[in-house]
Amino acid sequence: MNTAAGPLKQTADQERLQRAIPAVLIKLLLQRLKVAVKDGALAKVCRQSAQFELTGPVPRLQKIFKQLKIKGLQATLLHWQRFDQNRLPALLLHGDQWLLIERNADAGLQITDQKMQLISCSEDDLSTALVLWVRNAACFQQSNDEQQKCDSASRLVLKQVFKRPKWILDVLIATVLINIIAIATSLFAMQVYDRVVPTLAYATLWTLVAGMAVVIALDWLLKRVRARTLDSVSCAVDKNVSQQVFEHVMQLQLDTRPRSLGTLAAQVSGLDSVRQFFTAGIIFSLIDMPFALLFICFIYIIGGPIALVYASLLPIAGILGFITQKRLRRLLKQQLLRSHERQGLLVDVIQGAESVRANNASWQFSRKWREISATISSYNIRQKAIASTGTISTGSLATSAYIAAMVVGVGQIEAGNLSMGALIACSILGGRVIAPVSQSVQYLAQWQNVSQSLQMVNQLLQLPTQRRPQQHLLLPEVVPNSLALQDISFSYPNSAVRQLKIDSLSLHSGDRVALLGQIGCGKSTLLKLLAGLYRPSQGRVRLGDADLWEIDPNILAEHVSYLPQSVHLFKGTLRSNLALSGAPSDSQLLQVSSALGIDQMAQDNPLGMDLEITEGGAGLSGGQRQLLGLGRVFLAQPTIWLLDEPTASLDQASEQRVLAAIKTYVKAEDILLVSTHRPALAVQLAQRILIMRRGEIVADGDPSTVLPKFAALAASSVPQPRAAANSRSDNANKLAARE
C-alpha cells in the first residue's frame, strides 16, 4: 500500500484514488474553509496536477496548495464510516467520482457533484466512501481561541444570547413603547377624575375610552411580540449551549471526570437554570429598571413631592435584596451538594437494582435516601423562609410607599398644588415603579441559586478534554506500524496509588501479544492508555512516529479499536449498537454477525436486526453484550486491536467461534493485544506473552519461556486455606509432644 495515499487500509481500491479532483470542487471547499483563491490560477494548477509524479489525492492536493501559495491547509484521507461528521465540509470519493459533502441549514448532509448539482445518498450508500478532509489551521486556531474565551458557563450563555444582537433592538423598542403606553393609563385616570366626573361629560369619556382601546390593543400586540422574540432566543440559546456542553462532556479526559454519574449529570443539567435566568427574567428586569426612574420623573412632574416617596423606595429595596442573597449563598451551596449526592444515589440504585434486591439491601439505601432527603428538606425550608421574607418585606415596603404617597398627596391637595385626578395618576405610576423594584429583589435572591449552578457548570467546563484546546494536532499520512510506551506512570487524580509503572514496551506490525496477570494488576488500565482513553501521568505513548496525544482523534479512530471488559449498550436496535463505530455496509454487517454468531440473536426474534435494545442492554446476557462489543471492533477494521477479556463471558462454542473470527479478520500486518486471565487462550492467540504484577511488566517473551513464570507467580500468590494451616499446626504440636 502506498503510504502517501493517507491512512488507508489495504482493502481500498487504489485505482479510484488516481482520479483527478475537479477544480470546481476544490474551489467550493476552499470557499467553505474561507480561503480566497483566483479561479484562473486554480484551474491552471489543477490541469498541471496530472503531470505531478505523485500517487494519491493527498500529495496531489498538497502540491496544488503549494503551487497556489496557500499555507495552513492540511489534508488526510479517511474512511467515511470512521469520520467525525462534525469536521465537515470535506471532499468525498464515492464510487468513481469526487463530491463535496457538507452540512446544510437543517444540519442534514448535502452532497454536491462537479456539475454543481445536489445529489442524494443514504448512509448505507456511503459506507464504502472515502473522505478527503482538509483542515484550515487558521480556522482551527480561531475556534480554539473562542473556546478558551468561553471557559465559563456565564460567558458561554451570554455569547449565544448576543450572537445575533438584532433581537435586542426589537425588544428594546417594544419595551420603550410598552412603558410609554403605561403613562397613557395614568393620564386617562387623571382626565376622567378632573374633567369627566365633575361635569359628567360622557362625550369626552367615550372619546378617552376609544383612545384607551387602541392603546390596550397596541400594548397587547407589543407584549406578545416581545415575549415571542425572547422565547425564540431562549430556544436557540438552549439548543446551542446544550450542544456545546454535551460535546465538551463527550471530549472529557475519562480519567479526570467525576466518578459520580449523578454529580456529572447534575452539572450538565445545572446549565438550564442559568440559561433561563439570562434569557428571560433578567432581560425584563434590566430593561424595565431604567423606566422605573422615568416614572419617578413623571410622578415629580405631576405630583411634585410624591416622587420623593417612591425614590426612597429604591435604595431600601436594594439593601433588602443584598441581605437576602447574602443569607442564601451558603445555604444554597449546601443544598446543591446534597441534591447531587441524592441524584448520585438514585443513579447507583437504578443501575444496581438486581444487586440491591439480591442482597436484600433495599432498607439500607432507603435509609440513606431518607437521611439525605431530610437534610435537603431542612435546607429547603430555610431557603424558602429567607426568600419569602424578602418577598413579603418588599410587598410591605411597596404598600408603605403607597400609603405614604397618599398622605403626601392629601397634603398637596389641601395646599392646592394637586388635583384628585393627579393623585390617582401618581398612584398608578407608582405601581409601575414598585413592580420592577420587587422583581429586582426576587432576582437578587434567585441569583444565588443560579450562581451555585454556574459554579458547578464551571467545574465541568474546566475539566481537561482529551486534547488541549490550543493544541495543533498532527495528521500523519503514514500508516502506523508500531505502538510503544516510554517511562509510563499512571495514577488517578487525587489518588496516591500508582496504577502503572512501565519503563518500556514496544508493539510492532504483525505482533500477536497476550497480557496475563492477576485481578487488579493493571491490565485493563494499560489497554486504556494504549487506546488513548486515559492519559499517562508521566511518560509518552507513541503511535508510529508521533505521540498518541498529539494525533488528531480522527486518525486515532481510523487505526485503533478497543474492546472494554464491560461492554455498554445504548438504547436503539441491534443494528445501531453494532454500527456504533461507523456506518458499515449491509454485507459487512452480515459477514461479521455470521462470523461471531450475532446472527443467531437476530434469528431468534421476529424483528431481526431491528431488535430493540434498552439502556445498558438490559435483557441481554453478558455473553451477548460481549459479542456485540466484538462486532463493533470487527466492523471498525482497525490496524491495532486492543481486546480486554474478549471471551470472559462466552461459552466454549462461542469462544471457539470468536477465536476463529479473530484469526480470520486480524490481518497479517495488524497488531493484536489481548488481555486475559487464561493461559490456554493466550497460547492459541499469541506468539508473545506479557505478565503484569502490581502495575509493572515482570515478564516478556514467547509462551514456552513466560508461561512457567506465570504459573509460579500464580502459585506463590495463592493464600493457604485456614483449615490446612491449622491442620499443619496441630500436627507440629503433636510431633513436638511425642518428642
N, C-alpha and C positions, 0 to 999 in steps of 0.2 A: 504493500500500500504506500502510496506517495504521501510522505509526511507533510509536504507543503500544501496539501489539499485541506488541511484543517483536521480537527478531531473527528474523523470518520471511522466507522468500523469497516472491516474488510468485505462485508456484505453489500456495501454501496456500489452502485454501477458507475465506474469511472468514466465511461463514455458520456454519460449525461453531464458530467462536470466540465466537459470541454466546450459546451455550448457557450457562445459569447453572450454576455449580459447586454440587453438593449440599452442604448444611451438614454432613451426616454424614461426608462425605469430608474436608472441611476440618477437622472435629473430629479424625478419625483422624490426619491429617497433623500437626496441632499436638501430638497426644499423642506421636507418634513423635519430634517435634522437642523434646519435653519443655517444651512451653509450655502453661500452665494457662489454661483459658477456661471460662466458665459456659455450659451448654447453652442456657439460655433467651436469654441475650444474643446468642450466636452465631446461633441460629435467627432472632431478630428482625432482626438486621443483614443476614442473608442474604436475608430477604424484602424488605427495603428496597433491597437492591442492584439489583433490577430497575428501580428508579426512577433509578439513577445515570445521568447523561448521559455515559456513557463507553462506549467500544467496546474490546473485547478483554479477555481474562481477567486480564492482568497489572494494569492500572489498577483493575479491579473488586476484585481480591483485595487490592491495596494499600489501597484505600478501606475494605474490610472490616476490615483490620488497624488502620487509623487509627481507625475507629469503636469498635473494641474496646479501643483504647488499648494495643495490643501493639507494642512497639518492638523494633528489631533484626532484623526479618524483611525479606528482600529476595527478590523473585520475578522470574523471567525465563522466557521461552518458547523452547524449543529443539526441534530435530528428534531423534527417538529414535535414528536411525541415527548421529548425531554426538554423542550424550550419553554422558558418562562415568558408567557404571553404578555406580562406587564412590560416587557422590553420592546414591544412593537413601537414603530414600524420596522420592517425588515424585508429583504428580498427572499422570495420563495421559489425553490426549484420543484415544480410539481409536474410529474410526467417528464416531458421533454421541453418544457418551456419555463422561462423565468417570469415571475409575477411579483407585484408589490402587495404586501399584506399589512394591514393597519387596523386600528380601531375607528369606528365611525362615531357619530354623535350619540348614538344609543348604546355605546360600549359593545357593539357587535363587531364581528370580523368583516372587513371589507377588502376584497381582492380585486386588483386592477391588472389587466394584461397590457402588453406593449401597444395595443391599439387604443388605449385609454378607455376601455370598456370594462364595466363591472361584471364579474363572473361569480357564480355561487359554488361553494364546495362544502361538503359536510366534514365533520371531524373524522369520520371513517375514511373519506377520500384523501385526507391529508396525513394519514398515519405513516405513509412511506415517504413523505415530502422532506426536503432538506431546507434549512433556513440559513441564509447568509446574513448574519447580523452585523451591523456597523454601529460602533459606539462612538459618539462625539464626546471627546474629553472635555470640551468647554461646557456643554450642557450637563455633563456628568458632574463637573466641579460645581456648577451653579446650583444644581439640585441638592448637592451635599451641603453647600453653604446655606441654602434655605432651610434645610433640615436642622442644621446647627442653630440657626436663629430661632427656630420653633422648638426649643428644648424644654418649654414649659407648657402646661395644659392651657393656661390663660392666653399665652401668645398664639398657641395653635388654634384656639377657638376664635380669637379676635382677628387673626389673619384671614380666616374663612369668612367671618362676618363682614369684614371690609374688603373682601376680594373684589366685589363689584359694587362700588360706593354709590352708584346711581340711586339705589333704593333709599339711601339716607336722605337725599334731596326730596324724593317723593314723600317720605314720611314726615320730614320737617315741614314741607309746605302744607300738608294735610293737618298737622298738629297746630301750626300757626293759625290756619283758618278755623279750626275747631275751637281754639281758645278765644279767637276774636268773636266768633259766633256766640260764645258763652256770655260775652259782655252784653249782647243784644237781649238776653233773658232778663238781666238786671234792669236795663233801660226800659224794657216792656213793663216790668213791675212798677218802676218809678212813674212812668207816664200814666198807667192805669190809676194809681193811688192819687197822683197830683192833678190829673186832668179829667179822667173819666168819672171817678167816684164822686167828686164834688158836684159835677154838673149833669151826671148820668148821660153823657154824650155817647150814645150807642153807635153812631156812625164812626166816630173815632175808634171805639172799641173794636168793631168788626174790621176796620182797616188795619189796626195793630195785630189782630188775630190772624188775618190773612198774611201779613208780613211774617209773623212768627211761624205759620205753617210752612212757608218757604224755607225759613231758617232751620226748622226741625228736620225737614226732608234733606236739606243740604248737609246738616250735621250727621244724620244717619248714614248718608252716602259716603261722606269723608271718613267716618269711623270704620265703615265696612271696608273701604279701600285700604286704609291704614292697617287694619287687622289682617287682611288678606296678604298684603305685602310682607308683613312681618312673619306670617305663617309660612309663606313660600321661602323666605330667607332662612327661617328656622329649620325647615325640612332640608334645604340644600346644605346648610352647615352641619346638620346631623349626619347626612349621608357622607360628606367629605371627611369630616373629623373622625367619625367612627371607622371609616375605611383606613385612614392613616394610622389610627391607634391599633386597629386589628392587624395591619401589615407590620407594624412595629412589634407586636406580640409574636407574630409568626417568625420574625427575624431575630428574636431574642437568643442570646447565647444560652444554651439549655442548662449548663451547669451553674448559671448565676441567677436564674429566675426563681421566684418564690416557690418554696416547697409545697405550700398550701394552695391547692386549686381554688378553694373558697376565697382566699385573700386575693389571688390573681384575678379571679372573676369580678370580685368587688371593686378592685382598682380600675378595671375596664368600665364597669357599669357606673362608676362614680362620675364619669365624664358627662352623663346625661343631666345631672343636676347643674353642672357647670354650664352646659350648653343652654339649658332652659333659662338660667339666670341671666346670661349675657344676651340672649336673643329675644327675650320677652320683657320681663319686669323692669330690668334696669334701663332698657331703652326708653320706656314710657316715663320712668322716674326722672331720668336725666333731661328729657325733652320738656316735661311738664314743670319741673322745678323752676326754671327761669320765668315761666309765666306766672308763678306764684308772686314773684316780685312785681311783675307787671300789674297784677290785680291789686296789689297793695298800693301801687301808684294811682290806679283808677279810684280806689276807695278814698285816697287822700284828696283827689280832685273833687269827688262827690261829697265826702263826709268829713274831710279835714282830720281832726284828732283821732277819729275812729281807726285810721290806718295805723296809728302807733300801737293799738292793742294787738293787731294781727302781726305787726313787725316784731313785737316782743315774743311772739309765739315761736318764731324760727330758732333762735339760739337755745331756748329751753328745750324744744323738741330734739335739737341736735345733741345736747348734753344727755338727754334721756336715752337716745339711741346708742350713744357711745357707751354708756354704763351697761346697757342691756347686752350689747355684743361682747363687751369685755367679760361679763359674768358667764356668758355662754361658751366662751372659747375653750377652756379646759374641759368643761363638761361634755361638749360635743365630741372632742377628741377621744375621750374615754369611751363614750357611747359607740363611736365609729369602730374602734378597735374591737370591742366586744361583739358588735354586729358582724364583723368579718370573721371573728372566731366562731360564731354560731353558724355562719354560712359554710365555713370550712367543715364544721362538724356534720352539717346536713349532707354535704358532698361525700364525705367519708362514709356515712351510714348508707347512703343510696348505693355507692359503689360496692360496699362490702356487706350488703344486706344478707347474703347467704351465710357468710361467716358469723355475722351477728346472731342470726336465727339459729344456726347450728350449735353455737356455743352458749345459747340462752343468755346473751349479754344485752338484751334489749333494755332491761331495767337500768343497767349502768349508763347507757347512752341517754336514756330518758332523764336520769338524774342530772347528767351534765347539761342537757338541754334546758331543764327546769332551772338550774342554778344560773346559767348564762342569761336566760330569758328574764329571770327575776332581777338580775343586775341591770339589764337593758331597760326594763320597765321602771326601775327606780330612777335611772338617768333620764328616761323619757318624761317622767312626771316632773322632775325638777326642771328639765328644759322647757316643758310647756308652761310651767308655773312662771318662769322668768320671762318667756316670750309673751304670755298672756298679760303679765303685769305691765310690760312695756306697752302693749296694745291698749289695755284698759286705761293706763295713765295718759296715753296720747289722746284717747277719746274724752277723758275727763278734762284734759287740758283744752281740747277744742271746744267743749261745752262751756268751760270757764271763759274762754276768749269770746264766745258768742254772747254770754251774759254781760261781760264787761263792755262789749261793743254796744249792746242795748242801753246799758247805763250811761255810757258816754254820749250815745246818740240822743237820749232823752234830754240830757243837759244841753246839747246843741240845739235841739228843737225849742227848748224853753228860751234859749238865748236868741232865737230867731235866725240861727245860722244854717238850719237844716229842716227839710220838709219830711213828712211821713214817708212819702214815696222814696226819697233819697235814702232814708234809714233802711227801708226794705231792700233797696238795691244794694246797699252796703252789706247787708246780711247775706244776700245771695252770692255776692262776690267773695265774701269771707269764707263761704263754703268751698269755693274754688281754691282758696289759699290753704285751707285745712286739709283737703284731700291729698295733695302731693306731699305735704309735711307728714301726715300719718303714714303714707306709703313709704316714705324715706326711712322712718323709724323701723317699719317692718323689714325693709330691705337690709338695713344695718344688722338686724337680728338674723335674717336669712344668710347674710354674707358669711357668718361664722360656719354655718353648715357647708356652704359652698367652698370656703377656704380649706376646710378639712378634706373635702373631696379633691380639691386641687392638689393638696399635698400628697394624697395617695396616688393620684394620676401622675404627678411629677416623679414620684419614686419609680413608677413603672417606666416612664419615658426616659429616665436616667439610667436604666439598666442597660448594660452593654449589649449591642447586637452582634451577630456572628461576623460582621465586617465593620470596620470603623467607617463613619460617615464620610470622612475626608480621604479615605484610602483609595489610591489609584490601583485598581485590580488588574491582574495580568490575564491575558488571553493567549496562552501558549498554543502554537499551531501543531506541535509535535505530540503524537500520542504518548502519554507517559508509560514507561516500561519498568518503573520501579516505585516502591513505597518504602520510606525509611524514617526511622526515629533517631534523633541525636540528643543525648543528655536530657531525657524527658523526666520531668517530675510533675505530678498532678495531685492536687488536694482540692476538695470542695471549698467554696467560700465560707469563711468564718469557722473553719474546721482545722484542728491541729493534727488530724490524722492524714498521713501521706498515703494515698491510694496506689500510686505508681512511682517507681524509680527504675528507669531503664537507660543504661548508658548508650547502647547502640542496638539497632535492629534494622535489617535490610531485607526487603522482599523484591524479587526480580521477576521479569516476564517469564511465564511458564512455571513458577513455583506453585507447589501444592503443599500447603502447610497446615498442620493441626495444632491447636492450642489446648494443652491439658493443664489441669490444676484443680485443687480442691475448691469448694464453695467459698467465695469471698476473697479469692487470691488476686482478683483484678482482671480476669479475662474479659468480661463484658466492658469494663472501663477502657481497656486497651483498644477494643474494637471501635468503641465510640470515638476515641481520639483519632484513630486511623480514618474513620468515616467523616471526620470534621464536625461531629456533633458537640464534642467537648474540646475546649481549648487548653493546651498544657499550661501549667503554672510556670514551667520553666522548660527550655529546650525548643526544638523545632520538629515539625512533621513535614517531610518533603515528598511531594508527589512529582515524580520525574525530576526535573532540574529546579523546580520552584517550591517555595514554601507553600504548603497547602492552604494556609490562611491568607495568602496574597493572591490566590487564584479566584477568578470570578466563579460564583456558585453555579452558573450555567455549565461551565466546563467541568466542574467537580461532579455535578449530577450526571453528566454525559458518560463518565468513566467509572464512578464508584457507586455501588449499591450495597446497602446494609440491611440485614435481617435481624431485628431485635429479638431478644429472648422471649419477650411477651408481646405478641402481635396485637395491635389495636385495630378494630374495625369501626367504620363510620356508618352512620345512617344512610341508607341508599339501597343498592341492589348488589347482587353477587358480581355483576359485570363492573359496576362503578368502583367497587372495592378492589377488584383485580387491576383495573386501569388507573389506579391512583397515581402511578408514576408517569403517566402519559396517556396517549391515545393510540393503543395498538390496533392493528387491523383485525378483522374477524378471524382470518386464517391464523395469525399469531396467537390470538386468544384461544382458539380451539386446540391448536397444537400443544400449547403449554398446559391447558386444562386436562387434555388427554394424557400427557406425559406424567403429570403429578397426581392424577386421579380426582381432580376437582370436578370433572365432568359427571362423576357419579353423584355428587351433591346436587347438580342441576337436574340429572335424570330422575332423582327421587322426588322432585317437586314439579307440579304442572307448569309453574312459571319459568322453569329452566333458568337461564342466566339472569332473568328478571326477578329471581327470588329475593324477597325483601329482607334486608339486614337492618337490625335495630342498633341503637347506640351501643358501642362496645362489643357488638357481635353476640348479644345475649341470645341464647337458644342454640348456639353452635358449640360444639365440643372444642377443647383445647387443641386437639389434633386438626380439626377442620380450620380453625383460625390460623394455625401454623402453616397449613397447606396454602391458604390464601396469601399469607405473607411471603412464602416462597414463590408463589405465582407472580407477585409484584416484581420480585427481583429478576425472575426469569424473563418477564416481558420487557424489563428495562435493558436487557442485553448489555451489561457493563463489561468493562475490561478488568475491573478489580472487584472480586466477590468477597464480602465480609459476612459470614454466616455465624450467628450466635446460637448454639444448640439447635441446629436445624431439624433434628429428628427426636427431640426430647419427649414430645407428646404423641408420637406416632406408634402404631403397632408395627409388627415385624414386616408384614406385606407392604404397608405404606412406606416404611423406611427403605426397603429394597427398591421400590419404585422411585423414590426420591434420589437415592444414590445413583441409580442408572441414569436418571434425568440430569443430575449434576455432571456426570462423566460425558454425557452427550452434548449438553449446552455450553459447558465451560470450554472455550476454545484453547488451543494449544499454547497460545501466547498470553492468555489471561493469567491473572494472579488469583489464587483461591486461598483464603484463610478461614478455617473452620474452628470454632471454639466448641469443645465437647468435654464431657467427663468420662467418656467411654473409650478406652484404648483400642478396642476392636474396631470401632468406627474410624478411628484415626488411621489405623493400618490400611483400611480399604480406600481411603481418600487421599492420604498424604504420603509424600516422599521425604518430608522433613517435619520434625516434631519439636515444638517449644513447650517447656514445662515452666509454669509460673508458681511462685510461692511468695506470699506476703507482698505482692506488688512488684516483684522482681522476676526476671527470667533466669532460672537456675540451671537450665539445660537446653541445648540447641544442637540438633543433629538428626541423623537418619533413625528410623524406628528401631532397628536392631540394637543400636547403641543407647538410645534415650529411654526406651520403654522399661528396661530393668531398673533404671534410676527412679522412674516414676513409681514403679511397684514398691521400691524400697522406701521412698518418701511417704507413700500412702500407708505402708505398714507401720512406719515409725510414728505416724501422727494419729494412729488409732488408739484411743484410751483403753486400758484394760477394764473389763467388767468388774463391778464391785464384788460380786459374788465370787468370782475367780480369785480376786485378790485376797478376800477373806479366807478362802479355802487354803491358799498357799500360806497365809499367815498362821492358820490353825495347824497345818502340817509341820511348819517350822517349830511351833511351840511344843507339839507332841514329840518331835525328834529331840529337841533340847531336854525335855523331861526324861526321855529314855536314857540319854547320855548321863 
